[in-house]
């Protein structure tokens, strides 16, 4: 049976609208700013790719792809503590555990910045071995070294901004979360044009613009987080507590695992593209450059899907904690419907305008365009199913079932795609890399449907 108890915000004493407002209105309120925030985050990579492609060329584009696993690492840590902290906060608020809830916000914020510092130090100390492990060809290494060494100084700010957006959104201020990301992206774009085109600083200019934009975003996020709307964060809440962190880690494990899986696949992908590309007409650098651009274009589409899943999180978490299971079911189904429409739109763009998309990021040889078009057509063929896994994985995390969320987050990248990336090229060469993608997407989509259908049939949901 559903509970109709209205939990209240401790600062105002009013019923929390997450528990009674229209689900569709809440989805719009939370998903649109979340989508914009994710789009803005992806713009950091896209903008750099645009200016580097136009000024440095193919080798510069390949260099940003070599550096991309570190960017994925940042996002993984941001989701681990951001989504984990936000889910813990909303579940506790739904249960009326206000003091416990605020501890999740404080601990998550401290860990976000701390992990960024650690990742920065590791990147500075082991830069060349990392770039070699990520599959950098010799011709690309100097460009990747310059870009990554500078960008790594921004890791603490990038992780804090991205993770804090989830915490601020969980506090009921999705527009503020969007503002924090948007400010940095605008600054990055302006400085990219100035540093790369006007000052002719190349890779170093693009990297410096990125770091400066991230610093501004992090400053805003920190200020708004310290002035929370529904709770008051005090110094005691910033002291890491074992039980608090374990809860955060358990609920952030699914999105974290998904990103780590993406990072591992990206590394294997780069190594495979380098090796099998050298055995083909494309050469070592062309496949890496093309795949890097296409991955980041696909990230724009995924920003919509991940934004929907993130906007869904506070609605689902709060109502599940308050035992309002009809609202949980309705929110998931409506979010999945929106995801399908967006995924279908992306499918048509990728299938019918691939050359036009790749041309935005500079010119290349005929082999460059040939590989890019084939990669769009084959690797991204099942794009129209790719909304299922992210939304469903985050759904399980949001209702406090992280093990299912973790499993689902690993299906596409680790359980299906990684073995296929290792197996198919042995028989099909570089084409095997392309065909591994759609098969993994189909298998992951079917798995997500089966798991969520079983969950929604249960009495408690």
Secondary structure, 3 states (H helix, E strand, C coil): CCCCCCCECCCCCCECHHHCCCHHHHHHHHHHHHHHHHHHHHHHHHHHHHHHHHHCCHHHHHHHHHHHHHHHHHHHHHHHHHHHHHHHHHHHHHHCCHHHHHHHHHHHHHHHHHHHHHHHHHHHHCHHHHHHHCCCCHHHHHHHHHHHHHHHHHHHHHHHHHHHHHHHHHCCCHHHHHHHHHHHHHHHHHHHHHHHHHCCCHHHHHHHHHHHHHHHHHHHHHHHHHCCCCCCCCHHHHCCCHHHHHHHHHHHHHHHHHHHHHHHHHHHHHHHHHHHHHCCCCHHHHHHHHHHHHHHHHHHHHHHHHHHHHHHHHHHHHHHHCCCHHHHHHHHHHHHHHHHHHHHHHHHHHHHCHHHHHHCCCCCCHHHHHHHHHHHHHHCCCHHHCCHHHHHHHHHHHCCCHHHHHHHHHHHHHHHHHHHHHHHHHHHCHHHHHHHHHHHHHHHHHHHHHHHHHHHHCCCC
